[in-house]
């Protein structure tokens, strides 16, 4: 049985995956390359932080037994 907090974590992970995918697409766009260096730097660091957070959420989800998810 999936616990309510597990559902919330999975929803958060899915939402973050979507946001990270959109950020990755933006970073690959010509618009991104026209931004000032400091804005590009902040967005690149944000992307790294989001990827790390996603990794942690995946680790949490992966630690749950298959029978509970």
Phi and psi in radians as a Rosetta constraint file:
Dihedral C 1 N 2 CA 2 C 2 CIRCULARHARMONIC -1.477 0.35
Dihedral N 2 CA 2 C 2 N 3 CIRCULARHARMONIC 2.236 0.35
Dihedral C 2 N 3 CA 3 C 3 CIRCULARHARMONIC -1.383 0.35
Dihedral N 3 CA 3 C 3 N 4 CIRCULARHARMONIC 2.674 0.35
Dihedral C 3 N 4 CA 4 C 4 CIRCULARHARMONIC -0.978 0.35
Dihedral N 4 CA 4 C 4 N 5 CIRCULARHARMONIC -0.684 0.35
Dihedral C 4 N 5 CA 5 C 5 CIRCULARHARMONIC -1.180 0.35
Dihedral N 5 CA 5 C 5 N 6 CIRCULARHARMONIC -0.529 0.35
Dihedral C 5 N 6 CA 6 C 6 CIRCULARHARMONIC -1.203 0.35
Dihedral N 6 CA 6 C 6 N 7 CIRCULARHARMONIC -0.682 0.35
Dihedral C 6 N 7 CA 7 C 7 CIRCULARHARMONIC -1.074 0.35
Dihedral N 7 CA 7 C 7 N 8 CIRCULARHARMONIC -0.759 0.35
Dihedral C 7 N 8 CA 8 C 8 CIRCULARHARMONIC -1.102 0.35
Dihedral N 8 CA 8 C 8 N 9 CIRCULARHARMONIC -0.716 0.35
Dihedral C 8 N 9 CA 9 C 9 CIRCULARHARMONIC -1.137 0.35
Dihedral N 9 CA 9 C 9 N 10 CIRCULARHARMONIC -0.728 0.35
Dihedral C 9 N 10 CA 10 C 10 CIRCULARHARMONIC -1.159 0.35
Dihedral N 10 CA 10 C 10 N 11 CIRCULARHARMONIC -0.675 0.35
Dihedral C 10 N 11 CA 11 C 11 CIRCULARHARMONIC -1.142 0.35
Dihedral N 11 CA 11 C 11 N 12 CIRCULARHARMONIC -0.725 0.35
Dihedral C 11 N 12 CA 12 C 12 CIRCULARHARMONIC -1.082 0.35
Dihedral N 12 CA 12 C 12 N 13 CIRCULARHARMONIC -0.755 0.35
Dihedral C 12 N 13 CA 13 C 13 CIRCULARHARMONIC -1.058 0.35
Dihedral N 13 CA 13 C 13 N 14 CIRCULARHARMONIC -0.789 0.35
Dihedral C 13 N 14 CA 14 C 14 CIRCULARHARMONIC -1.123 0.35
Dihedral N 14 CA 14 C 14 N 15 CIRCULARHARMONIC -0.704 0.35
Dihedral C 14 N 15 CA 15 C 15 CIRCULARHARMONIC -1.123 0.35
Dihedral N 15 CA 15 C 15 N 16 CIRCULARHARMONIC -0.770 0.35
Dihedral C 15 N 16 CA 16 C 16 CIRCULARHARMONIC -1.128 0.35
Dihedral N 16 CA 16 C 16 N 17 CIRCULARHARMONIC -0.704 0.35
Dihedral C 16 N 17 CA 17 C 17 CIRCULARHARMONIC -1.027 0.35
Dihedral N 17 CA 17 C 17 N 18 CIRCULARHARMONIC -0.738 0.35
Dihedral C 17 N 18 CA 18 C 18 CIRCULARHARMONIC -1.121 0.35
Dihedral N 18 CA 18 C 18 N 19 CIRCULARHARMONIC -0.808 0.35
Dihedral C 18 N 19 CA 19 C 19 CIRCULARHARMONIC -1.103 0.35
Dihedral N 19 CA 19 C 19 N 20 CIRCULARHARMONIC -0.713 0.35
Dihedral C 19 N 20 CA 20 C 20 CIRCULARHARMONIC -1.162 0.35
Dihedral N 20 CA 20 C 20 N 21 CIRCULARHARMONIC -0.693 0.35
Dihedral C 20 N 21 CA 21 C 21 CIRCULARHARMONIC -1.087 0.35
Dihedral N 21 CA 21 C 21 N 22 CIRCULARHARMONIC -0.736 0.35
Dihedral C 21 N 22 CA 22 C 22 CIRCULARHARMONIC -1.149 0.35
Dihedral N 22 CA 22 C 22 N 23 CIRCULARHARMONIC -0.694 0.35
Dihedral C 22 N 23 CA 23 C 23 CIRCULARHARMONIC -1.136 0.35
Dihedral N 23 CA 23 C 23 N 24 CIRCULARHARMONIC -0.739 0.35
Dihedral C 23 N 24 CA 24 C 24 CIRCULARHARMONIC -1.038 0.35
Dihedral N 24 CA 24 C 24 N 25 CIRCULARHARMONIC -0.733 0.35
Dihedral C 24 N 25 CA 25 C 25 CIRCULARHARMONIC -1.109 0.35
Dihedral N 25 CA 25 C 25 N 26 CIRCULARHARMONIC -0.714 0.35
Dihedral C 25 N 26 CA 26 C 26 CIRCULARHARMONIC -1.133 0.35
Dihedral N 26 CA 26 C 26 N 27 CIRCULARHARMONIC -0.736 0.35
Dihedral C 26 N 27 CA 27 C 27 CIRCULARHARMONIC -1.086 0.35
Dihedral N 27 CA 27 C 27 N 28 CIRCULARHARMONIC -0.506 0.35
Dihedral C 27 N 28 CA 28 C 28 CIRCULARHARMONIC -1.471 0.35
Dihedral N 28 CA 28 C 28 N 29 CIRCULARHARMONIC -0.050 0.35
Dihedral C 28 N 29 CA 29 C 29 CIRCULARHARMONIC -1.532 0.35
Dihedral N 29 CA 29 C 29 N 30 CIRCULARHARMONIC 2.831 0.35
Dihedral C 29 N 30 CA 30 C 30 CIRCULARHARMONIC -1.198 0.35
Dihedral N 30 CA 30 C 30 N 31 CIRCULARHARMONIC -0.503 0.35
Dihedral C 30 N 31 CA 31 C 31 CIRCULARHARMONIC -1.050 0.35
Dihedral N 31 CA 31 C 31 N 32 CIRCULARHARMONIC -0.772 0.35
Dihedral C 31 N 32 CA 32 C 32 CIRCULARHARMONIC -1.021 0.35
Dihedral N 32 CA 32 C 32 N 33 CIRCULARHARMONIC -0.756 0.35
Dihedral C 32 N 33 CA 33 C 33 CIRCULARHARMONIC -1.195 0.35
Dihedral N 33 CA 33 C 33 N 34 CIRCULARHARMONIC -0.278 0.35
Dihedral C 33 N 34 CA 34 C 34 CIRCULARHARMONIC -1.562 0.35
Dihedral N 34 CA 34 C 34 N 35 CIRCULARHARMONIC -0.119 0.35
Dihedral C 34 N 35 CA 35 C 35 CIRCULARHARMONIC -1.276 0.35
Dihedral N 35 CA 35 C 35 N 36 CIRCULARHARMONIC 2.719 0.35
Dihedral C 35 N 36 CA 36 C 36 CIRCULARHARMONIC -1.089 0.35
Dihedral N 36 CA 36 C 36 N 37 CIRCULARHARMONIC 2.692 0.35
Dihedral C 36 N 37 CA 37 C 37 CIRCULARHARMONIC -0.928 0.35
Dihedral N 37 CA 37 C 37 N 38 CIRCULARHARMONIC -0.800 0.35
Dihedral C 37 N 38 CA 38 C 38 CIRCULARHARMONIC -1.105 0.35
Dihedral N 38 CA 38 C 38 N 39 CIRCULARHARMONIC -0.626 0.35
Dihedral C 38 N 39 CA 39 C 39 CIRCULARHARMONIC -1.202 0.35
Dihedral N 39 CA 39 C 39 N 40 CIRCULARHARMONIC -0.726 0.35
Dihedral C 39 N 40 CA 40 C 40 CIRCULARHARMONIC -1.095 0.35
Dihedral N 40 CA 40 C 40 N 41 CIRCULARHARMONIC -0.708 0.35
Dihedral C 40 N 41 CA 41 C 41 CIRCULARHARMONIC -1.071 0.35
Dihedral N 41 CA 41 C 41 N 42 CIRCULARHARMONIC -0.816 0.35
Dihedral C 41 N 42 CA 42 C 42 CIRCULARHARMONIC -1.095 0.35
Dihedral N 42 CA 42 C 42 N 43 CIRCULARHARMONIC -0.742 0.35
Dihedral C 42 N 43 CA 43 C 43 CIRCULARHARMONIC -1.147 0.35
Dihedral N 43 CA 43 C 43 N 44 CIRCULARHARMONIC -0.648 0.35
Dihedral C 43 N 44 CA 44 C 44 CIRCULARHARMONIC -1.138 0.35
Dihedral N 44 CA 44 C 44 N 45 CIRCULARHARMONIC -0.734 0.35
Dihedral C 44 N 45 CA 45 C 45 CIRCULARHARMONIC -1.192 0.35
Dihedral N 45 CA 45 C 45 N 46 CIRCULARHARMONIC -0.629 0.35
Dihedral C 45 N 46 CA 46 C 46 CIRCULARHARMONIC -1.085 0.35
Dihedral N 46 CA 46 C 46 N 47 CIRCULARHARMONIC -0.735 0.35
Dihedral C 46 N 47 CA 47 C 47 CIRCULARHARMONIC -1.074 0.35
Dihedral N 47 CA 47 C 47 N 48 CIRCULARHARMONIC -0.722 0.35
Dihedral C 47 N 48 CA 48 C 48 CIRCULARHARMONIC -1.106 0.35
Dihedral N 48 CA 48 C 48 N 49 CIRCULARHARMONIC -0.792 0.35
Dihedral C 48 N 49 CA 49 C 49 CIRCULARHARMONIC -1.108 0.35
Dihedral N 49 CA 49 C 49 N 50 CIRCULARHARMONIC -0.721 0.35
Dihedral C 49 N 50 CA 50 C 50 CIRCULARHARMONIC -1.121 0.35
Dihedral N 50 CA 50 C 50 N 51 CIRCULARHARMONIC -0.706 0.35
Dihedral C 50 N 51 CA 51 C 51 CIRCULARHARMONIC -1.136 0.35
Dihedral N 51 CA 51 C 51 N 52 CIRCULARHARMONIC -0.677 0.35
Dihedral C 51 N 52 CA 52 C 52 CIRCULARHARMONIC -1.148 0.35
Dihedral N 52 CA 52 C 52 N 53 CIRCULARHARMONIC -0.743 0.35
Dihedral C 52 N 53 CA 53 C 53 CIRCULARHARMONIC -1.094 0.35
Dihedral N 53 CA 53 C 53 N 54 CIRCULARHARMONIC -0.739 0.35
Dihedral C 53 N 54 CA 54 C 54 CIRCULARHARMONIC -1.060 0.35
Dihedral N 54 CA 54 C 54 N 55 CIRCULARHARMONIC -0.719 0.35
Dihedral C 54 N 55 CA 55 C 55 CIRCULARHARMONIC -1.065 0.35
Dihedral N 55 CA 55 C 55 N 56 CIRCULARHARMONIC -0.727 0.35
Dihedral C 55 N 56 CA 56 C 56 CIRCULARHARMONIC -1.143 0.35
Dihedral N 56 CA 56 C 56 N 57 CIRCULARHARMONIC -0.737 0.35
Dihedral C 56 N 57 CA 57 C 57 CIRCULARHARMONIC -1.101 0.35
Dihedral N 57 CA 57 C 57 N 58 CIRCULARHARMONIC -0.722 0.35
Dihedral C 57 N 58 CA 58 C 58 CIRCULARHARMONIC -1.105 0.35
Dihedral N 58 CA 58 C 58 N 59 CIRCULARHARMONIC -0.648 0.35
Dihedral C 58 N 59 CA 59 C 59 CIRCULARHARMONIC -1.127 0.35
Dihedral N 59 CA 59 C 59 N 60 CIRCULARHARMONIC -0.755 0.35
Dihedral C 59 N 60 CA 60 C 60 CIRCULARHARMONIC -1.062 0.35
Dihedral N 60 CA 60 C 60 N 61 CIRCULARHARMONIC -0.820 0.35
Dihedral C 60 N 61 CA 61 C 61 CIRCULARHARMONIC -1.114 0.35
Dihedral N 61 CA 61 C 61 N 62 CIRCULARHARMONIC -0.708 0.35
Dihedral C 61 N 62 CA 62 C 62 CIRCULARHARMONIC -1.151 0.35
Dihedral N 62 CA 62 C 62 N 63 CIRCULARHARMONIC -0.381 0.35
Dihedral C 62 N 63 CA 63 C 63 CIRCULARHARMONIC -1.383 0.35
Dihedral N 63 CA 63 C 63 N 64 CIRCULARHARMONIC -0.281 0.35
Dihedral C 63 N 64 CA 64 C 64 CIRCULARHARMONIC -1.329 0.35
Dihedral N 64 CA 64 C 64 N 65 CIRCULARHARMONIC 2.499 0.35
Dihedral C 64 N 65 CA 65 C 65 CIRCULARHARMONIC -1.191 0.35
Dihedral N 65 CA 65 C 65 N 66 CIRCULARHARMONIC 2.637 0.35
Dihedral C 65 N 66 CA 66 C 66 CIRCULARHARMONIC -0.983 0.35
Dihedral N 66 CA 66 C 66 N 67 CIRCULARHARMONIC -0.550 0.35
Dihedral C 66 N 67 CA 67 C 67 CIRCULARHARMONIC -1.245 0.35
Dihedral N 67 CA 67 C 67 N 68 CIRCULARHARMONIC -0.313 0.35
Dihedral C 67 N 68 CA 68 C 68 CIRCULARHARMONIC -1.719 0.35
Dihedral N 68 CA 68 C 68 N 69 CIRCULARHARMONIC -0.165 0.35
